[in-house]
Amino acid sequence: MNKKFIAVVLLLLLCLCEVKAQKKDTKTFIAFSPAFVNNGVYPKLFTCDSIALSPPISWKNTPNGTKSIAITMHHIPRDGEKHVYMVLYNIPADISGIPQADSNIGFWGHNSMNPILGYSPPCSKGPGEKAYIITVYALSETIPHQNEGLTMEHLLQMIKDKILETSVLTVKYSR
């Protein structure tokens, strides 16, 4: 009976160790911002109704093997045409966020709202709340830099086989 008891105790200890190992491996890649919460209100400061700074975006639990980070921000209005406000890529993997109004980390791509490379602030038109989607991508490689900048569609084509994990923030704004 002592041998059976010891065997059961050892089996239980092995199960507990397995559960602890699984918990360590299930850390989720999470994007967040010190300026707003997921499914919350997008601050006016980052829109055309104010000084239009690019928002601070951070992330944690970057997956092993991450070589770079990319960020996109877009909105799909009722007419169905995607409006892109941010395309930022080749953020070094050892960085855990970009501060507001930063233009020195990574490479900025094209927004679809104006001809500059960089952030374009949302300018919510018409009545009612609009949803804006910010996606942070953990990538297994860096992306070849393009001096003319990348569009969101081009970036997504280039990273489709390099995405380790993504995290999405949705924010809402109305005028």
N, C-alpha and C positions, 0 to 999 in steps of 0.2 A: 504494500500500500504506500509506503514511503516513496518508492520509485515512481509510482503513478502520480503522486502529489507533486514531486519534484518536476516531473515531465510537464504537468499542467502549468505549474508556475513558470517554467522556462518558456512554454508556448505563449503564455500571457505576456511575458516580458518581451518576447520577439514581436508580438502583435503591437504592443505599445511602442516599441522602437520603430516599427513600420509606420504607424500613425504619425509619430513625431517627424519622421523623414518626409512623409507626404506633405505635412503642414509646411515644412521648410521649402519644399519645391513648388508650392502653390501661391507664392507671393505674386500678386497681380500687378501688372504694369498699370500705373494710374497717373493720369494727367489731372492737374488742378491749377488754380490760380489764387494768389493772395488777394486779388481784387474782386473776385466774384465766385459764386458756387455753381456747380453743375445744375442745370435746369433753373437757374436763377436769372436775375435781371443783369443784362450787360450794362456796365456803367457808362453814363453819358460821356465821360472823359475820353472814351475810346471811339466815339462816333463823330460824325460831321457836325453834330449839334454842340460840340465843344472844341477842344484843341486837337482832337484826332490822334492821340498817341497810340502806338501799337501796344497791345496788352501784355502784361507779364504772364508767362505760362511756364509752369514747372511740371516735373514728373518724378516718379520714384519707382523703385523695384524694376529698374531696367534689366531686361533679360540678358543672361550670359550670351556672349557672342556679338553683342551690339557694337557696331563700328561707327554708326552715326544716327542722328535723329533728324526727322523731317516734320514739318508742321504745315497744315493747310487750314484755311477758314473759308467757308462758303455759306451761301443761302440760296434756296430755290424758291423764287417768288411764284405767285399764281400762274404767271405766263409760262412757267416751266424752264425758262432760260437760267442756267446756273450763274450766279454772281460770285466771283472769287475775290476775296479781300486779302488773302495771305497765302504765299507759297514761300516757305523757308526750308532750306535743306543743307546737308553737310554740317549740321551742328555736331561738334565733337561728342563722342560717347561719354566722356568723363564730366560733361556739364549736365547739371540737373535742372536747368531752367534758363529762360531768357528774361531779362528785366524789361519793364515797360520802356518804350521808346528806344530800344536798342537796335542798332544797325551794324554792329561789329561782330556779331556771332553768326556763323554760317553764311550762306549765300541766299539772297532774296531773288525770287522769281517774279513773274508777271501776275498782277491782279487783273481782273477783267473790267475794272471800273475807270482806270486812267492809264496813260502810256508810261508810267514810271515803274521801275523795279522797286518793289517794296510794299508796305502795308497801305491799303486804302480803307478808310473808315466806313463802316456801314452808314447809310443815309436812308433809313427806313422810310419808304414812301407809302402814302395812303394810310387809312386808319387801321388800327388794330396792331396786335403784337406780332412780331416776326421772329422766327427762330434762326439762329446762326450756329453753324456746326464747326467746331474746332477739333481737328484730328491730329494726334501726335503718333508718329510711326517710329518704332525701334527697328533699325535696319542692320542687316548683316554685312553691308558694304557701304562705302561712301559712293556718291554719285558723281560722275564726271562733270566738272564745272563748265557751264556754258556762259560765256560773256554776255550773250544777248538775253540770258535768263530763260527759265523754264516756265511753261504754263502748268497749271494744276494737272491737266490731262496728260501732258508729256511726262511730268514727274511721276504720276501714278503708273504710267506704262513702264517707266524705267525701274521702278521699285517693286513691281508686282511679284517678282520671285525673290525679293530680298527682305520682305517684311517678316520680322520675328513676332512682333505684337503691335497692336494699336490700342489707343485709348481715346475716347471721344468725350468732349464737353459740349453740351448744348446750352446756349444762352439765349435770352429773349430780350427784345427791345421794342419799344413803341414810342412814337412821338406824341 
